[in-house]
């Protein structure tokens, strides 16, 4: 699918799966182990290597004229006091913005821009708009899977440089609730 033809897709609100899915990616603790701050707990949990989150995307080619969308499903759980989360990134070019529509579960969007951190609640029906030049990640702060729809311009790349340079200034833990 190139993105220029019309097509119908359907999301399963319980599983996050798309009826027309070009890629289904799974991220396990071993994939993002360095992002959690409680290293002792990380190494204890690596034996079970829990599934942290999944993404479901249709096959839409990168093109500035197309709309990219997908579904993210973050499983419930914690490493120490810190909730399961997405990796977190910035869009390149930095002018690319993104919108999240929470379909089920309860989460927290963490945004960092110019050394300022903002935490915003996500619950069914909320639309979180991620502005330009904002590093962002999402945490599942509930007891069920957090499933949300994402949408942005299809011509972008992910920048993970913040993760290589010390990471986010803050995290979301049970102390935030």
C-alpha positions as CSV (number, residue, x, y, z in Angstrom):
1,X,0.0,0.0,0.0
2,X,1.6,3.3,-1.0
3,X,-0.7,5.7,0.9
4,X,-2.2,7.2,-2.1
5,X,-5.0,4.6,-2.5
6,X,-8.0,4.5,-0.2
7,X,-8.4,1.5,2.0
8,X,-10.3,0.4,5.1
9,X,-8.7,-0.7,8.3
10,X,-10.2,-1.9,11.6
11,X,-8.6,-1.8,15.0
12,X,-9.4,-4.4,17.7
13,X,-9.7,-2.3,20.9
14,X,-8.9,-5.3,23.1
15,X,-5.7,-6.4,21.4
16,X,-4.6,-3.3,19.4
17,X,-4.3,-5.4,16.2
18,X,-5.1,-3.9,12.8
19,X,-7.0,-5.8,10.2
20,X,-4.6,-4.5,7.5
21,X,-1.2,-4.6,9.2
22,X,2.1,-4.1,7.4
23,X,4.3,-4.6,10.5
24,X,3.8,-5.8,14.0
25,X,6.8,-5.0,16.2
26,X,7.4,-6.3,19.8
27,X,9.7,-4.7,22.3
28,X,10.9,-6.7,25.3
29,X,12.7,-5.7,28.4
30,X,16.0,-6.8,26.9
31,X,15.5,-4.3,24.1
32,X,15.2,-1.3,26.4
33,X,16.8,-2.5,29.6
34,X,19.1,0.5,29.8
35,X,16.2,3.0,29.9
36,X,14.9,1.9,33.3
37,X,16.6,3.5,36.3
38,X,16.4,0.5,38.8
39,X,19.2,-1.6,37.3
40,X,19.0,-4.3,40.0
41,X,15.4,-4.9,39.2
42,X,16.1,-4.9,35.5
43,X,18.6,-7.7,35.9
44,X,16.2,-9.7,38.1
45,X,13.5,-9.4,35.5
46,X,15.6,-10.1,32.4
47,X,15.3,-13.9,33.0
48,X,11.5,-13.6,32.3
49,X,12.1,-10.8,29.7
50,X,8.6,-9.5,29.7
51,X,6.9,-8.0,26.6
52,X,6.8,-4.3,27.3
53,X,5.0,-2.9,24.2
54,X,3.9,-3.6,20.7
55,X,3.2,-1.5,17.6
56,X,0.9,-2.2,14.7
57,X,1.3,-0.2,11.4
58,X,-0.2,-0.5,8.0
59,X,2.3,-0.4,5.1
60,X,2.2,3.3,4.2
61,X,5.3,4.6,2.3
62,X,7.2,7.6,3.6
63,X,5.9,10.6,1.8
64,X,5.2,14.1,3.1
65,X,1.8,14.1,1.5
66,X,0.6,11.0,3.3
67,X,-0.7,10.5,6.8
68,X,1.1,7.9,8.9
69,X,-0.8,6.1,11.6
70,X,-0.7,3.1,13.8
71,X,-1.5,1.5,17.1
72,X,0.7,1.2,20.2
73,X,-0.1,-1.2,23.0
74,X,1.9,-1.0,26.2
75,X,1.4,-3.9,28.5
76,X,0.8,-3.3,32.3
77,X,3.8,-3.7,34.6
78,X,6.6,-2.0,36.4
79,X,10.4,-2.3,36.8
80,X,10.9,-1.3,40.4
81,X,8.7,1.8,40.8
82,X,8.9,2.8,37.1
83,X,6.0,1.8,34.8
84,X,6.4,0.0,31.5
85,X,7.0,2.5,28.7
86,X,7.8,3.1,25.1
87,X,11.4,3.8,24.1
88,X,10.8,7.6,23.5
89,X,12.0,9.7,20.6
90,X,12.0,13.0,18.8
91,X,10.8,13.4,15.2
92,X,13.2,14.5,12.4
93,X,12.5,16.9,11.0
94,X,11.6,18.5,14.4
95,X,8.6,20.2,12.9
96,X,6.7,16.9,12.7
97,X,4.0,16.8,15.3
98,X,1.9,13.8,16.4
99,X,-1.5,13.1,17.9
100,X,-2.4,10.2,20.2
101,X,-6.0,9.1,20.7
102,X,-6.3,6.8,23.8
103,X,-8.6,3.9,23.0
104,X,-8.3,1.9,26.3
105,X,-6.3,1.7,29.5
106,X,-4.6,4.5,31.4
107,X,-1.3,6.1,30.6
108,X,1.0,9.1,31.0
109,X,2.6,11.0,28.2
110,X,6.0,12.4,29.2
111,X,7.4,15.2,27.0
112,X,10.7,17.0,27.3
113,X,11.6,20.1,25.4
114,X,14.4,22.6,26.3
115,X,15.0,20.9,29.7
116,X,11.3,21.3,30.6
117,X,9.3,18.1,31.4
118,X,5.5,17.8,31.1
119,X,3.4,14.8,32.2
120,X,-0.1,14.5,30.7
121,X,-2.7,11.9,31.6
122,X,-4.0,9.5,28.8
123,X,-7.3,7.8,29.3
124,X,-10.0,6.6,26.8
125,X,-11.2,9.4,24.7
126,X,-8.3,11.8,25.4
127,X,-6.3,13.2,22.4
128,X,-2.8,14.1,23.3
129,X,-1.1,16.4,20.8
130,X,2.7,16.2,20.8
131,X,4.2,19.5,19.6
132,X,7.3,20.0,17.5
133,X,10.8,19.6,18.9
134,X,9.5,17.5,21.8
135,X,11.1,14.3,22.9
136,X,8.3,12.1,24.1
137,X,7.5,8.7,25.5
138,X,4.3,7.0,27.0
139,X,4.0,5.0,30.2
140,X,1.2,2.5,31.1
141,X,0.1,3.6,34.6
142,X,-2.8,1.2,34.8
143,X,-3.5,-2.5,35.3
144,X,-4.6,-3.3,31.8
145,X,-3.0,-2.8,28.4
146,X,-2.8,0.9,27.3
147,X,-3.9,1.0,23.6
148,X,-3.6,4.3,21.7
149,X,-3.9,5.4,18.0
150,X,-1.0,7.5,16.7
151,X,-1.1,9.8,13.6
152,X,1.5,12.1,12.0
153,X,3.0,13.1,8.7
154,X,4.4,10.0,6.9
155,X,7.8,11.6,6.1
156,X,9.8,11.5,9.3
157,X,12.5,9.6,11.1
158,X,13.0,8.8,14.8
159,X,15.8,10.6,16.7
160,X,16.9,8.6,19.8
161,X,19.9,10.8,20.7
162,X,18.4,11.9,24.0
163,X,18.5,8.3,25.1
164,X,22.2,8.1,24.3
165,X,23.0,11.3,26.2
166,X,21.7,10.5,29.7
167,X,18.0,10.1,28.9
168,X,14.9,11.9,30.0
169,X,15.2,14.3,32.9
170,X,12.3,12.6,34.7
171,X,10.4,9.3,34.6
172,X,6.9,8.2,35.6
173,X,6.7,6.0,38.7
174,X,4.1,5.0,41.3
175,X,5.0,8.1,43.2
176,X,3.4,10.2,40.4
177,X,0.0,8.8,41.1
